[in-house]
């Protein structure tokens, strides 16, 4: 029995999404929960999973096509069915022009139709090479090139720069929708959000000892506690001790929260995402470690739910694992702050007026001056650094 796969609403108030790639070929079978397609929204790259076993009979939206939520993107069938001949396929406004006035039906992807329109080409003059004779992107590019124009690049390709004596070749990598959204959001943040920065340094020898003890005494099935888990927990406790920091700026008010939701920056193949860990102040450190590990795993597998990417007042971003000693980060609106965490280093420290070697961690807090004043942020930083240096209070 055939059924239509429609573009899901993967985030609240999202009206369109882009088909990034098809994970199953035409006539390819899949099982329930298998990813069928990957789609992009302004916030994330996510997989569309099958709700039952079946086979992909027809692709109605080629990779790169922007499709309205609820519109058909594929035809699915039961296992054992095969794709129908082109003449028997149903017409779709997203992929073909219905036969009118005796004109033949033309099957074409949305992206190819747009490229043809921009190039001033009639789709009737283009020969399709896709499944069932469908016109796809490469066909439009070939038609443009054939008339002496410059085709739109379908993939990164090296080009030699026009420089005397030659030079190093380069490749243009087209922007993904997520990358465009990240660039736009952070560009607006730097332009519209008045940032100010506080830098702090903490001795973290006790913190490292606490982490080792927690992991040594944990059960075999417990998630291992990382240094970043302790930092996230300390930030949440600081939000409780200095509640004025647990707020965001809105056009009509400063909104203050009772629970500390902390976002965690995760680098993925599709770009940076910031899933939110809820009510961190109320969680045990082992729960923080377990939930964080699961969020990171699903972020990199493109399995995050849209609601897991929304909310929070503070993001923790850690580049310490790359050896970065210190850096400043850009606030992710509407959050009011972001904490940049560097690497732990062995450095000379003064203990009882004598030099010693200690483990030192540097952090930089970027703050939205509209929602938080400098003195309040400084109070939060003092509380946070104190927790790192006396970490037993993090577990209280």
N, C-alpha and C positions, 0 to 999 in steps of 0.2 A: 504494500500500500504506500503510495507516494505521499509526501508531506513537505511543506515549505519551511525552510529555516529562515527566520527573520532576524534582522539586526536587533540585538538586545539593548535595553537601556542599562548600560553598565555603570552609570553615575547619575545621581539625581539632577534633573533639569537638563540633561544632555539631549540634544536634538539630533545630532549626527555622530557618526564614527567612521573611521577609515579601515577598510580591510587591508591588513598588513600582509598576510600570507595565508594560503590554504595548507593545512597540515595533512590533508588527505587528497589524493588524486581522484579524478573522475573515474567512477566504477570501483574505487577503492572502498573496502569495508572498514568498519570501526566498531568498537564496543562502547557500551554505556560508560560515561565519564571520560572517554578519550577526547583529547582536543581535536576539534575539526578545523577551526580557523583561529587566527590571531588577529585581533582588532586593536586599533589605537584610538584613544580619546585624548583630550587635552591633559589628562592627569597621569595616564598609565597605559601600558601595553598589556592586554589580558587575553587569555585563551577562551574560546567559546567551546564548552564541553558538550558532548552528545548526551541526550537524556535517555537514550535507548540504543540497542544494537541496530546497525543498519549499513547502508551503502550510499555514497555520494553519487547521485545521478547527474546533476547538472550544476555548474557554477554560474550564478547570475550576477555576481559582482567580482570583477577581476581585482587582483592586488593593486592597491593605490586608489581604488574607487572610494569616494566619500558617499555614504549611504545614510538616509534618514532612518532614525530609530523606528522599528516596526516594519520596514520595507523588506521584501524578499531578498535574500542573498544566495540561496542555494535550494535545490530540490533534493530531498532525501528519499530513500526507499528502504524496503526490507531487504535483508541479505538474499542474494540470488537474483535480484532484479538487475537490469543493465540499463545504461543510458539509452533514451529513445532517439530515433533519427531526427535531424533538425526540423523536418517538415511537420513533425508531430509534437514539437515542443510548444508549450503555452507561451503566448506573447507576454512580455513584462515591460512595464514602462521604464524600469531601471536598466534593461538590457537590450531592448529591441524597440523598433517603431512598428506598431500594429499595422496590418495591411489595410490601406485606405485607397479608394478610387482605383482599385485594380493594381496598385503598385506592389511589388514583391516586398516581403518582410526582410528587414535588415537586422541581424543580430550583432550588437556592438556593446562593449563594456562602457560604463559611465566615464571612466578616465579617457578611453580612446575617443569617445564622442566629444568630450571637452577639448582634447588636444586637436581633433579635426576641426572643431569650430574655431578655435584660436588661430589655426593655420589657414582658415578659409577654404577647407576642403569639403567636398560633398561626400557623405559616407557611401553613397551608391557607387562612387568611383574607386573605392578601396576594396581590395581583395583580402578577405579574412583568413588568417592561418590558425586561429584558435580552435577549440573543440567545436565540431559541427559547423565550421566555417565562420565562427564568430570573429569579428574584428577586434583586435586587442592593440595594446600600445605599440608594439613593435611594427604592426602593419601601418599605423599612421606615420610613424617615424620613417618607414621605408618610402611611403608615398610622398612625404615632405622632401626627403633626400632625392627622390627621383625627379622632382621638378626643379632641383637646384637649390632648395632651401636647406636650412640647418635643422636636423632632427633634434627633438628633445632627448637628452641623454637618458637611456633606460637604466643605466648602472654606472657606478664610478668608473672612469676611464682615464688613463694617463694622457696628459697633454704637454707637449714641449713648450716652455715659455719662449716668447719671442725676445731673446736677449742676445746681444753680440757675443759670438763665440759659443753659443749654446748655454745650457744650464741644466739644473736638476728638474726632471719631470715631476708632475704632481697629478693628483686625482681629486675630483670633486665628489664628495659624498653628500647626496641629497638629504635635506633635513627631514627627520621624522616629525610627526605631529607632536609627539611628546617633547622633542628637543625644541621645537618652535615655542611650545607653551612654556617650557622652563626658561627660555631666553626672554620671552615677553614678560613673564611674571617677575623674574629677578631684575630685569631692566627697569620695569616700573617701580620695583621696590627701592632700588638705589636712587631713582629720580624723585619719588614721591614720599618715601619714608625717611624721616630725619634720623639717620643712624648716629649713635655714639658708642664708644668702645671702652671696655674695662679689661685690663689684663691682670692676671693673678698667677702666683706660683705657690705650689704646695709641696711639702715633704710627704711622700706617700709610702715610706717604708712600712708603716703600720698597716696601711691599706693593702699592700702586696702580701704581707704576712696573713692578714685576715682572709684574703682570697685563697691563699694556699691552704689555710686551715679549713675553710668551708668546703673546698673541693676534696680534701683528704678525708673528711668525715662524712661526705655525702654518700647516699646509697648508690648502688650500681646503675640504677635507672634514672637518676637525677641528672638534670642538665648541669654542665660545668659552668661555674660563675666566672665571667670575664671581668677584666678591669672596667670595661665600658658599662657592664651591668651595674657595678657599684657606683660609677659616675652618674648614671641615669637615676638610680635610687637616691643618691645624695642630692641631685637637682630637685627631685620631687619633694624630698623632706624639706629642702630650703624653701620651696614654694609654700609649704605649710607654715614654716617659721616666719617667713616674710610674705604674707598673702597678697600684698600689693603688687608683686611681680606676676601673680597668676591672673593676668588680665590681657585683654586685647582692645585695640582702638576700633570703634565703629563711628560712622558719620555723626550719629546723634548721641552717643554715650560711650563710656568706658565699661566694657562688660567684664565682670569679675566672676571667677569660678571657684567652686568649693572643693573640687577634686583636681589633682594634678595629673593631667593627661600630657604625656611627653612623646614627641615625635622622634624617630630615630632615622638618620640619613643612611640609606642603603644604595650602594653603587650596583647597577645592573647593566646588562647589555643594551637595554632600551633607554638608559638614562638614569638619573638620580631620582629615587622615590623616597618618600618620608612617611612610612606607616606609623600609626599612632598607638602607643601603649596606654591603655586606659587606667585611671586611678592608681598610678604607680605608688603613691604615698600609702595606699592601703594593702599593697602586695608584699609578700615575703620576698627576700632576695632570690630564693630558689625559683619562685614563680616568675619573677622578673626575667631571670636567665632563661627559663623554659619558654615563656611567651615571646621573648625577643628572638631567640633562635628560630622559633617557628615562623615569626613574621619575616625574618631575613630569608629563610628557606623559600617561603611562598612568594616573596617579592622577586627573587631571582628565577623562580619557576613561572612567573607571571600569573600567579593565582590569587592575588590580593583582591578582596572585595572593595568596591568603591568607598564604603563607609569607613574602611580601615585607613584611608588616605585623607580623611577629613578631621578637623578639630585640632586641639592642642594649643598651648600658648608658648611652648618652647621646643626647639629642636636641638638635639645633641648630635653633632657631626664630629667624627673622630678620624683623623689621618695619622694617628700615632703608629699604626701598623706599617705605614710607608716610611717611617723614620722622620716625618715632618715634626720639627720641634715646636713651631708656633705659627698660627695663621689666624686670619679673621674671615668670618663667613658673612654672607648676605642673608638678611631676615627673609623668611618665607611667609608673606602676608596670608591671612590676617594675624598670624602669630606676632607677638611683641618682642621676641628675643630668640637668639640662636647661640649655642655654646660650642665653640671650636676647641677641640681637645687635641693636644700634641702628644709626642712620644715621651715616655719616661726615660730619663737619662741619669746616669751617675755623675754627680757634680760635687765640687767642694762646698761644704756648708759649715756654718759656725754653730757649735754646740758647747754651751757653757764657756764662751769666750775662747774656744779652741777650734781649730780646723778639723773637719772630719769629712768623710765621703757619705753622701746620702742620695736617695732616689728622689728626683725632682720632676714634677709635672707642671707644665704651663698651659693655661687656658685663656681664651679670649671670649668675652661676652659682648655680642652686638645687640643693642637695645633700641627699640622704637621710642624716641623721646616724647612722642605724643601721648603714649600710654603710661610711660614710666619715667620718673625724674631721676636725675643722676644720683642723689643721695640714697634713694630707695634701691637703685641697682647696686650701689656700693655696699649697702647693708646686706643685700642678697649675696653678693660675692664674698663678703666676709664670712657669712654663715656657711656658704658652700665650701670654701677652703678649710674652714674649721672642721667640718664634717669629714673631709678627706684626710685630715691630719689626725683626727680622733674618730676613727671609723666605726667604733662599736655603737655609736649613737645612730648610725644608719640603719642598724638592725632592730632598734627599739620599736 
